[in-house]
Amino acid sequence: MEASVAARSLIRVAAISGSLRKASYNRGLIRSAIEISKATVEGVQIEYVDISPLPLLNTDLERDGTFPPAVEAFRQKILEADSILFASPEYNYSIAAPLKNAIDWASRPPNVWADKAAAIVSAGGGFGGGRSQYHLRQVGVFLDLHFINKPEFFLNAFQPPAKFDSDGNLIDEQSKLRLKEVLLALQSMTLRLQRK
Ligand SMILES: Cc1cc2nc3c(=O)[nH]c(=O)nc-3n(C[C@H](O)[C@H](O)[C@H](O)COP(=O)(O)O)c2cc1C
């Protein structure tokens, strides 16, 4: 009985990083979130979904409702997820182009983002990527995503002491605690949306 309850309430989170670089801080936030969830957040399973294979959006690539293989695979990952964790770097005060590209592909009919819970984390300059987060929230209105409101997670990656090592791994314990709070809020929102 207990096992089946646990199985039913397990949530699957698709985690996407808008930065494609190897030592990305934003990607590092996702790695850290995966470690935290495995160690301390029962019922949350996070899978990193790589957006680098996606072609640039071009609706000429759609054929009778089908998409290029990389796009089909990405859309399937989103469809199967209960909720989304976005790591959203701020590029010129907005959403990074690779992330917007991925969002747009998965928004093509049928929009596979619809009705999913979501959370955003970011690492960047002065505002820690905050401006990209607010643009992403606006985009989420049309996608029917349901973002947690709080806690917000912005991390200034360049202010000493160092928050990441040279491989982009999060090394700041305070930030890890805040990241855990985001995961708990995402779990709670996801389960609330799924309640019949
Ligand atoms: C094209 C570009 C534009 C950027 N614009 C901003 C910006 O508007 N605000 C900001 O805080 N950082 C900006 N940055 C710096 C990024 O925050 C920084 O490179 C960060 O490390 C990117 O995330 P990543 O480590 O996950 O790749 C920009 C970086 C690039 C490459």
PDBQT file of the ligand as one rigid body, heavy atoms in Angstrom, charges set to zero:
ROOT
HETATM    1  C1  LIG A 201      25.329  36.947 -25.396  1.00  0.00    +0.000 C 
HETATM    2  C2  LIG A 201      25.451  37.149 -23.903  1.00  0.00    +0.000 A 
HETATM    3  C3  LIG A 201      24.708  38.137 -23.306  1.00  0.00    +0.000 A 
HETATM    4  C4  LIG A 201      24.773  38.302 -21.913  1.00  0.00    +0.000 A 
HETATM    5  N1  LIG A 201      23.955  39.215 -21.318  1.00  0.00    +0.000 NA
HETATM    6  C5  LIG A 201      23.874  39.237 -19.959  1.00  0.00    +0.000 A 
HETATM    7  C6  LIG A 201      22.878  40.031 -19.316  1.00  0.00    +0.000 A 
HETATM    8  O1  LIG A 201      22.083  40.713 -19.917  1.00  0.00    +0.000 OA
HETATM    9  N2  LIG A 201      22.830  39.985 -17.958  1.00  0.00    +0.000 N 
HETATM   10  C7  LIG A 201      23.677  39.192 -17.223  1.00  0.00    +0.000 A 
HETATM   11  O2  LIG A 201      23.578  39.167 -15.985  1.00  0.00    +0.000 OA
HETATM   12  N3  LIG A 201      24.644  38.454 -17.801  1.00  0.00    +0.000 NA
HETATM   13  C8  LIG A 201      24.747  38.458 -19.164  1.00  0.00    +0.000 A 
HETATM   14  N4  LIG A 201      25.689  37.666 -19.771  1.00  0.00    +0.000 N 
HETATM   15  C9  LIG A 201      26.649  36.948 -18.945  1.00  0.00    +0.000 C 
HETATM   16  C10 LIG A 201      26.091  35.631 -18.482  1.00  0.00    +0.000 C 
HETATM   17  O3  LIG A 201      25.282  35.835 -17.355  1.00  0.00    +0.000 OA
HETATM   18  C11 LIG A 201      27.243  34.733 -18.138  1.00  0.00    +0.000 C 
HETATM   19  O4  LIG A 201      28.004  34.491 -19.305  1.00  0.00    +0.000 OA
HETATM   20  C12 LIG A 201      26.766  33.446 -17.524  1.00  0.00    +0.000 C 
HETATM   21  O5  LIG A 201      27.901  32.738 -17.053  1.00  0.00    +0.000 OA
HETATM   22  C13 LIG A 201      25.998  32.651 -18.555  1.00  0.00    +0.000 C 
HETATM   23  O6  LIG A 201      25.499  31.490 -18.007  1.00  0.00    +0.000 OA
HETATM   24  P1  LIG A 201      26.273  30.078 -18.126  1.00  0.00    +0.000 P 
HETATM   25  O7  LIG A 201      27.437  30.127 -17.147  1.00  0.00    +0.000 OA
HETATM   26  O8  LIG A 201      25.231  29.108 -17.697  1.00  0.00    +0.000 OA
HETATM   27  O9  LIG A 201      26.728  29.911 -19.530  1.00  0.00    +0.000 OA
HETATM   28  C14 LIG A 201      25.648  37.501 -21.151  1.00  0.00    +0.000 A 
HETATM   29  C15 LIG A 201      26.422  36.511 -21.793  1.00  0.00    +0.000 A 
HETATM   30  C16 LIG A 201      26.313  36.333 -23.150  1.00  0.00    +0.000 A 
HETATM   31  C17 LIG A 201      27.105  35.225 -23.798  1.00  0.00    +0.000 C 
ENDROOT
TORSDOF 0
